[in-house]
Amino acid sequence: IITFSKIIFTGQLNKRLQSIQGQIQETSSQSIVVSVDRIFSGSARLDGDAIVAFVRSLCHVSMDELYSNPPRMFSLLKVVEISYYNMGRIRLQWSRIWEIVGEHFNKAACHPLQDVSFFAVDSLRQLSMKFLEKGEFPNFRFQKEFLKPFEIIMKKNSSSTIRDMVVRCITHFVDAQAKNIRSGWKNIFSVFQMAAADTDVQIVELAFQTCTLIVGGVFDRYFALILDSFQDAVKCLSEFACNISFPDTSMEAIRLIRQCAKYVAEKPHVFREHAGEDLINVSEDDRIWVKGWFPILFELSCIISRCKLDVRTRALTVMFEIMKNYGESFTQNWWIELFNVVFRIFDNMKLPDTQVEKIEWMTTTCNHALYAIVDVFTQYYDFIPESVVEDLYSQLKWCINQNNEQLAKSGTNCLENFAIACGQYFTPNIWEKFCTCILEVFRSTLPEM
């Protein structure tokens, strides 16, 4: 009996010892975890050089983990954590940290395994949201640096799933943080510009829906904050218009460009008051042209040059609507630059290569443009410099001398209509140029004997 009791006691003692050992191991393990966490949470107390060295080493370990078999993401998560802990550092130190971290996210988000790249993009999204909540001081451009990885991922990662996620992240930023975004708008429009050229329906539609929201709503509330990126917005819409796979989106994009013109017309004071780094030597009035009207009219001319008949016809119509509706505010120098853009439509070097396309271009686009140009000249003759009138004569001569009967007739009619409508305002020099034009046309169109 004594021996049996001793066995029972010994067994109970062993169980107690095993339990105590387990508790000691668990406590030790928890202590290690707490100590490791303390290393990362305490990183905010490191000096500038030390934190940069720490981040660089952590990203190196993380990269090794991501390419191990199977991939591990512990250190990538710690990269996110250490970024949170150090976000309050002065700009110079934070820039050095983000230079390393941003590059790490670029690589991680382009990992061949989609689970890894998805996790990296999602981590970047969370970090970016936290950063955007802080806003940005005037004349600072750190948002632009911080959101740069989204551009690089969109450019380098061919996975539709990841590209779709990038667009969704950017859309979320616009929905949740539009009031805090400053220089980051450039990255946003850059991502959407790449999405605009995609063939995936979901990517294109989501990006365009967000652009519609920006032009229709965000512009209305925060136009002055987006002004630095206004040209990028118009360029982005131009890319949507040129995607031949989505004709309805193309037409809507042109409508939004016309809406952008309305903002320029209604808010000229915002352009005058805006003195960006690239506008230091530009007069207040010319800022309206450089940042507002020129990007709009130039991108419409690009759509005309790049797109098929229905889209380019719509772009042409909108271009001349803008000129007719708002041309009274244009200075003479603006008219000179404007017609340099408009006359590109007739640039022989840009005409389609095939004969069939060339005939279609002359019969439709050139023909339409010719009458519209003369209408603008007639409406704003007093504002347009004489040098531009001379350029008009050259373009009319070019049209008349083309081997296209309809275009030649249109050129002759437009020359006549211009003289009838504006002849009473011609100076002796313009009359002389007109008569020279008529004589040259007559000589060049005589039948060969």
C-alpha positions as CSV (number, residue, x, y, z in Angstrom):
1,I,0.0,0.0,0.0
2,I,2.8,2.3,0.9
3,T,4.6,1.6,-2.4
4,F,1.4,2.2,-4.4
5,S,0.8,5.5,-2.6
6,K,4.4,6.5,-3.4
7,I,3.8,5.8,-7.1
8,I,0.7,7.9,-7.1
9,F,2.5,10.8,-5.3
10,T,5.5,10.6,-7.8
11,G,3.1,10.7,-10.8
12,Q,1.3,13.8,-9.4
13,L,4.7,15.4,-8.7
14,N,5.8,14.8,-12.3
15,K,2.6,16.4,-13.6
16,R,3.2,19.4,-11.4
17,L,6.7,19.7,-12.6
18,Q,5.7,19.4,-16.2
19,S,3.0,22.1,-15.7
20,I,5.5,24.4,-14.0
21,Q,8.0,23.9,-16.8
22,G,5.3,24.6,-19.4
23,Q,4.4,27.8,-17.6
24,I,8.1,28.8,-17.3
25,Q,8.5,28.2,-21.1
26,E,5.3,30.1,-21.9
27,T,6.4,33.0,-19.7
28,S,9.8,33.0,-21.3
29,S,8.3,32.9,-24.7
30,Q,6.0,35.8,-23.9
31,S,8.9,37.7,-22.5
32,I,10.8,37.3,-25.7
33,V,7.8,38.4,-27.7
34,V,7.4,41.5,-25.4
35,S,11.1,42.2,-25.7
36,V,11.0,42.0,-29.5
37,D,7.9,44.2,-29.7
38,R,9.7,46.7,-27.4
39,I,12.6,46.9,-29.9
40,F,10.2,48.0,-32.6
41,S,8.0,50.3,-30.5
42,G,11.1,51.9,-29.0
43,S,12.6,52.6,-32.5
44,A,11.1,56.1,-32.3
45,R,13.8,56.9,-29.8
46,L,16.7,56.0,-32.2
47,D,18.6,58.9,-33.8
48,G,18.3,59.7,-37.5
49,D,21.2,57.5,-38.7
50,A,20.4,54.6,-36.4
51,I,16.7,54.4,-37.5
52,V,17.8,54.4,-41.1
53,A,20.3,51.6,-40.5
54,F,17.6,49.6,-38.6
55,V,15.0,50.0,-41.3
56,R,17.5,49.0,-44.0
57,S,18.4,45.8,-42.1
58,L,14.8,45.0,-41.4
59,C,13.9,45.4,-45.1
60,H,16.8,43.2,-46.0
61,V,15.6,40.4,-43.7
62,S,12.0,40.9,-44.9
63,M,13.1,40.4,-48.5
64,D,14.9,37.2,-47.6
65,E,11.7,36.0,-45.8
66,L,9.5,36.8,-48.8
67,Y,11.6,34.7,-51.1
68,S,12.0,31.8,-48.7
69,N,10.0,28.6,-49.2
70,P,7.3,29.1,-48.1
71,P,7.4,32.9,-48.0
72,R,7.1,34.5,-44.5
73,M,5.7,38.0,-43.9
74,F,6.6,38.6,-40.3
75,S,9.2,41.1,-41.1
76,L,7.1,42.9,-43.7
77,L,4.5,43.4,-41.0
78,K,7.2,44.8,-38.7
79,V,8.2,47.2,-41.5
80,V,4.6,48.5,-41.4
81,E,4.7,48.8,-37.6
82,I,8.0,50.6,-37.5
83,S,6.7,53.0,-40.1
84,Y,3.7,53.7,-37.9
85,Y,6.0,54.3,-34.8
86,N,8.3,56.7,-36.7
87,M,5.7,58.7,-38.8
88,G,6.0,61.6,-36.4
89,R,9.7,62.2,-37.2
90,I,10.9,65.4,-38.9
91,R,10.5,65.5,-42.7
92,L,14.2,65.0,-43.4
93,Q,14.5,61.8,-41.3
94,W,11.2,60.5,-42.5
95,S,12.2,61.0,-46.1
96,R,15.3,58.9,-45.6
97,I,13.2,56.1,-44.0
98,W,10.6,56.1,-46.7
99,E,13.2,56.0,-49.4
100,I,14.1,52.5,-48.1
101,V,10.6,51.4,-47.1
102,G,9.0,52.6,-50.3
103,E,11.5,50.7,-52.5
104,H,10.8,47.6,-50.4
105,F,7.1,47.9,-51.0
106,N,7.8,48.3,-54.7
107,K,9.5,45.0,-54.8
108,A,7.2,43.1,-52.4
109,A,4.1,44.2,-54.3
110,C,5.6,42.8,-57.5
111,H,6.4,39.5,-55.9
112,P,5.6,36.5,-58.3
113,L,3.2,35.0,-55.6
114,Q,-0.1,36.9,-55.7
115,D,-0.7,36.3,-51.9
116,V,2.5,38.1,-51.1
117,S,2.0,41.0,-53.5
118,F,-1.7,41.3,-52.3
119,F,-0.5,41.5,-48.6
120,A,2.1,44.1,-49.5
121,V,-0.4,46.4,-51.4
122,D,-2.9,46.1,-48.5
123,S,-0.2,46.9,-46.0
124,L,0.8,49.9,-48.1
125,R,-2.9,51.0,-48.2
126,Q,-3.2,51.0,-44.4
127,L,0.0,52.9,-44.0
128,S,-1.0,55.5,-46.7
129,M,-4.4,56.1,-45.1
130,K,-2.7,56.8,-41.8
131,F,-0.2,59.1,-43.4
132,L,-2.9,61.0,-45.4
133,E,-4.9,61.6,-42.3
134,K,-2.0,63.9,-41.2
135,G,-2.6,66.2,-44.2
136,E,0.3,68.2,-45.8
137,F,1.6,71.7,-45.2
138,P,1.7,74.2,-48.1
139,N,4.8,73.9,-50.4
140,F,5.5,70.4,-49.1
141,R,5.5,67.5,-51.5
142,F,5.9,64.5,-49.4
143,Q,2.5,62.9,-50.2
144,K,3.8,62.7,-53.8
145,E,6.8,60.7,-52.6
146,F,4.7,58.5,-50.2
147,L,2.2,57.5,-52.8
148,K,4.8,56.9,-55.5
149,P,4.9,53.1,-54.9
150,F,1.3,52.8,-56.2
151,E,2.4,54.2,-59.5
152,I,5.3,51.8,-59.7
153,I,3.2,48.8,-58.8
154,M,0.6,49.8,-61.4
155,K,3.4,50.1,-64.0
156,K,5.3,47.0,-63.2
157,N,2.8,44.4,-62.0
158,S,0.8,42.9,-64.9
159,S,-1.6,41.0,-62.6
160,S,-5.2,42.2,-63.1
161,T,-6.0,41.4,-59.5
162,I,-3.2,43.5,-58.1
163,R,-3.8,46.4,-60.6
164,D,-7.5,46.3,-59.7
165,M,-6.5,46.4,-56.0
166,V,-4.2,49.4,-56.6
167,V,-7.1,51.3,-58.3
168,R,-9.4,50.4,-55.4
169,C,-6.9,51.7,-52.9
170,I,-6.6,55.0,-54.7
171,T,-10.4,55.2,-55.0
172,H,-10.6,54.7,-51.2
173,F,-8.1,57.5,-50.6
174,V,-10.2,59.9,-52.7
175,D,-13.5,58.9,-51.0
176,A,-12.0,59.1,-47.5
177,Q,-9.2,61.7,-47.6
178,A,-9.9,64.1,-50.4
179,K,-9.8,67.1,-48.1
180,N,-6.3,66.1,-46.9
181,I,-4.7,65.3,-50.2
182,R,-2.4,67.9,-51.7
183,S,0.6,66.9,-53.8
184,G,-0.7,63.3,-53.8
185,W,-3.2,64.2,-56.5
186,K,-0.4,63.8,-59.1
187,N,0.1,60.2,-58.1
188,I,-3.7,59.6,-58.1
189,F,-4.1,60.9,-61.7
190,S,-0.9,59.0,-62.8
191,V,-2.4,55.7,-61.6
192,F,-5.7,56.5,-63.2
193,Q,-3.9,57.4,-66.4
194,M,-2.3,54.0,-66.5
195,A,-5.7,52.4,-65.7
196,A,-7.3,54.3,-68.5
197,A,-5.2,52.4,-71.1
198,D,-6.1,49.0,-69.6
199,T,-8.3,46.4,-71.3
200,D,-9.8,45.1,-68.1
201,V,-13.4,46.4,-67.8
202,Q,-13.5,46.6,-64.0
203,I,-10.2,48.5,-63.8
204,V,-11.2,51.0,-66.4
205,E,-14.7,51.5,-65.1
206,L,-13.7,51.9,-61.5
207,A,-10.9,54.4,-62.4
208,F,-13.2,56.4,-64.6
209,Q,-16.0,56.5,-62.0
210,T,-13.6,57.9,-59.5
211,C,-12.3,60.5,-62.0
212,T,-16.0,61.5,-62.6
213,L,-16.4,61.9,-58.9
214,I,-13.3,64.1,-58.7
215,V,-14.2,66.4,-61.6
216,G,-17.9,66.5,-60.6
217,G,-17.5,66.8,-56.8
218,V,-14.0,67.2,-55.4
219,F,-13.1,70.0,-57.9
220,D,-16.1,71.9,-56.8
221,R,-15.1,71.8,-53.1
222,Y,-11.2,71.7,-53.2
223,F,-10.3,73.1,-56.6
224,A,-7.5,75.3,-55.2
225,L,-5.9,72.3,-53.6
226,I,-5.9,70.3,-56.8
227,L,-4.7,73.1,-59.1
228,D,-1.1,71.9,-59.2
229,S,-2.4,68.6,-60.7
230,F,-5.1,70.1,-63.0
231,Q,-3.0,69.4,-66.1
232,D,-2.5,65.8,-64.9
233,A,-6.3,65.4,-64.5
234,V,-7.0,66.6,-68.0
235,K,-4.2,64.3,-69.4
236,C,-5.8,61.5,-67.5
237,L,-9.2,62.2,-69.1
238,S,-7.5,62.4,-72.5
239,E,-6.2,58.8,-72.0
240,F,-9.7,57.6,-71.2
241,A,-11.0,59.2,-74.3
242,C,-8.3,57.4,-76.4
243,N,-9.1,53.9,-75.2
244,I,-10.7,52.4,-78.3
245,S,-12.1,49.4,-76.2
246,F,-14.6,51.7,-74.4
247,P,-16.3,54.1,-76.8
248,D,-18.9,55.2,-74.2
249,T,-16.2,56.1,-71.7
250,S,-14.4,58.0,-74.4
251,M,-17.4,60.2,-75.0
252,E,-17.9,60.8,-71.3
253,A,-14.3,61.7,-70.8
254,I,-14.6,64.4,-73.4
255,R,-17.7,65.7,-71.6
256,L,-15.6,65.9,-68.4
257,I,-12.8,67.8,-70.2
258,R,-15.5,70.3,-71.3
259,Q,-16.6,70.5,-67.6
260,C,-12.9,71.3,-66.7
261,A,-13.1,74.2,-69.1
262,K,-16.1,75.5,-67.2
263,Y,-14.0,75.5,-64.0
264,V,-11.3,77.5,-65.7
265,A,-13.8,80.0,-66.9
266,E,-15.6,80.3,-63.6
267,K,-12.5,80.4,-61.3
268,P,-9.8,82.5,-63.0
269,H,-8.9,84.1,-59.7
270,V,-7.8,80.7,-58.4
271,F,-5.3,80.4,-61.3
272,R,-4.1,84.0,-60.8
273,E,-3.5,83.6,-57.1
274,H,-1.7,80.3,-57.6
275,A,2.1,80.7,-57.7
276,G,3.6,77.3,-58.1
277,E,7.3,76.7,-58.5
278,D,6.9,76.5,-62.3
279,L,5.0,79.8,-62.5
280,I,7.4,82.2,-60.7
281,N,8.2,84.1,-63.9
282,V,4.6,83.9,-65.4
283,S,2.2,86.8,-65.0
284,E,-1.0,86.3,-63.1
285,D,-3.2,86.5,-66.2
286,D,-0.9,84.1,-68.2
287,R,-1.2,81.5,-65.4
288,I,-4.8,81.0,-66.5
289,W,-3.6,80.1,-69.9
290,V,-0.6,78.0,-68.9
291,K,-2.3,76.0,-66.2
292,G,-5.9,76.1,-67.4
293,W,-6.8,76.7,-71.1
294,F,-3.7,75.4,-72.8
295,P,-3.8,71.9,-71.2
296,I,-7.5,71.5,-72.1
297,L,-7.1,72.6,-75.7
298,F,-3.9,70.7,-76.2
299,E,-5.3,67.4,-74.9
300,L,-8.4,67.8,-77.1
301,S,-6.1,68.2,-80.1
302,C,-4.3,65.0,-79.1
303,I,-7.6,63.2,-79.0
304,I,-8.4,64.5,-82.5
305,S,-5.0,63.2,-83.7
306,R,-5.2,59.8,-82.0
307,C,-8.8,58.6,-82.1
308,K,-11.3,57.2,-84.5
309,L,-13.8,59.3,-86.4
310,D,-16.7,59.5,-83.9
311,V,-14.5,60.3,-80.9
312,R,-12.3,62.8,-82.7
313,T,-15.4,64.5,-84.2
314,R,-16.7,64.9,-80.7
315,A,-13.4,66.2,-79.4
316,L,-13.2,68.7,-82.4
317,T,-16.7,69.9,-81.6
318,V,-16.0,70.5,-77.9
319,M,-12.7,72.2,-78.7
320,F,-14.4,74.8,-80.9
321,E,-17.3,75.2,-78.5
322,I,-14.7,76.2,-75.8
323,M,-13.1,78.6,-78.1
324,K,-16.4,80.2,-79.1
325,N,-17.8,80.3,-75.6
326,Y,-14.7,81.6,-73.8
327,G,-12.6,83.2,-76.5
328,E,-13.4,86.8,-75.4
329,S,-11.1,86.4,-72.4
330,F,-8.2,85.2,-74.5
331,T,-5.2,87.6,-75.1
332,Q,-3.5,87.9,-78.4
333,N,-0.6,85.8,-77.3
334,W,-3.0,83.1,-76.2
335,W,-4.6,83.1,-79.7
336,I,-1.2,82.7,-81.3
337,E,-0.4,79.6,-79.2
338,L,-3.9,78.3,-79.6
339,F,-3.8,78.3,-83.4
340,N,-0.4,76.7,-83.3
341,V,-2.2,73.8,-81.6
342,V,-5.3,73.9,-83.9
343,F,-3.4,74.0,-87.1
344,R,-1.7,70.7,-86.1
345,I,-4.9,69.1,-87.3
346,F,-3.8,69.9,-90.9
347,D,-0.2,68.8,-90.3
348,N,0.6,66.7,-93.3
349,M,3.1,64.7,-91.2
350,K,0.4,63.5,-88.9
351,L,-2.1,62.4,-91.6
352,P,-2.9,58.7,-91.6
353,D,-0.6,56.5,-93.7
354,T,-3.2,54.6,-95.7
355,Q,-4.9,56.3,-98.6
356,V,-8.4,55.3,-97.4
357,E,-7.8,56.8,-93.9
358,K,-6.2,59.9,-95.5
359,I,-9.3,60.5,-97.6
360,E,-11.6,59.9,-94.6
361,W,-9.5,62.3,-92.5
362,M,-9.7,65.1,-95.2
363,T,-13.3,64.6,-95.9
364,T,-14.4,64.6,-92.3
365,T,-12.1,66.0,-89.7
366,C,-10.2,68.6,-91.9
367,N,-13.4,69.7,-93.5
368,H,-15.2,70.1,-90.2
369,A,-12.2,71.9,-88.7
370,L,-11.9,74.3,-91.6
371,Y,-15.4,75.8,-91.2
372,A,-15.1,75.9,-87.4
373,I,-11.8,77.8,-87.6
374,V,-13.3,80.4,-90.0
375,D,-16.3,80.8,-87.6
376,V,-13.9,81.5,-84.7
377,F,-11.9,84.0,-86.8
378,T,-15.2,85.7,-87.8
379,Q,-16.4,85.9,-84.2
380,Y,-13.1,87.1,-82.7
381,Y,-11.4,88.9,-85.6
382,D,-10.7,92.0,-83.5
383,F,-8.8,89.9,-80.9
384,I,-6.7,87.8,-83.2
385,P,-3.3,89.0,-84.3
386,E,-2.6,89.6,-88.0
387,S,0.2,87.0,-88.0
388,V,-2.5,84.3,-87.2
389,V,-4.6,85.5,-90.2
390,E,-1.6,84.9,-92.4
391,D,-1.3,81.4,-91.0
392,L,-5.0,80.9,-91.8
393,Y,-4.4,81.8,-95.5
394,S,-1.6,79.2,-95.6
395,Q,-3.9,76.5,-94.2
396,L,-6.7,77.4,-96.6
397,K,-4.2,77.2,-99.5
398,W,-3.0,73.8,-98.3
399,C,-6.6,72.5,-98.2
400,I,-7.4,73.8,-101.7
401,N,-4.3,72.2,-103.1
402,Q,-5.0,68.8,-101.7
403,N,-6.1,66.1,-104.1
404,N,-9.6,66.0,-102.5
405,E,-12.4,67.7,-104.3
406,Q,-14.6,68.2,-101.2
407,L,-11.8,69.7,-99.1
408,A,-10.7,71.9,-102.0
409,K,-14.3,73.3,-102.3
410,S,-14.6,73.8,-98.6
411,G,-11.3,75.7,-98.6
412,T,-12.5,78.0,-101.4
413,N,-15.8,78.6,-99.7
414,C,-14.1,79.4,-96.4
415,L,-11.7,81.8,-98.0
416,E,-14.7,83.6,-99.6
417,N,-16.8,83.5,-96.4
418,F,-13.9,85.0,-94.4
419,A,-13.4,87.9,-96.8
420,I,-17.2,88.6,-96.9
421,A,-17.6,88.5,-93.1
422,C,-14.3,90.3,-92.1
423,G,-13.2,92.2,-95.1
424,Q,-14.4,95.5,-93.8
425,Y,-11.9,95.1,-90.9
426,F,-8.9,94.1,-93.1
427,T,-5.9,96.3,-92.9
428,P,-4.1,97.1,-96.2
429,N,-1.5,94.4,-95.3
430,I,-4.2,91.8,-94.8
431,W,-5.9,92.7,-98.1
432,E,-2.5,92.4,-99.8
433,K,-2.0,88.9,-98.2
434,F,-5.5,87.9,-99.2
435,C,-5.0,88.9,-102.9
436,T,-1.6,87.1,-102.9
437,C,-3.4,84.0,-101.5
438,I,-6.0,84.2,-104.3
439,L,-3.4,84.5,-107.0
440,E,-1.3,81.6,-105.7
441,V,-4.4,79.4,-105.4
442,F,-5.4,80.3,-109.0
443,R,-1.9,79.5,-110.3
444,S,-1.6,76.2,-108.4
445,T,-5.0,75.0,-109.5
446,L,-4.7,75.7,-113.3
447,P,-5.1,72.6,-115.4
448,E,-1.8,71.3,-116.8
449,M,-1.5,72.0,-120.6
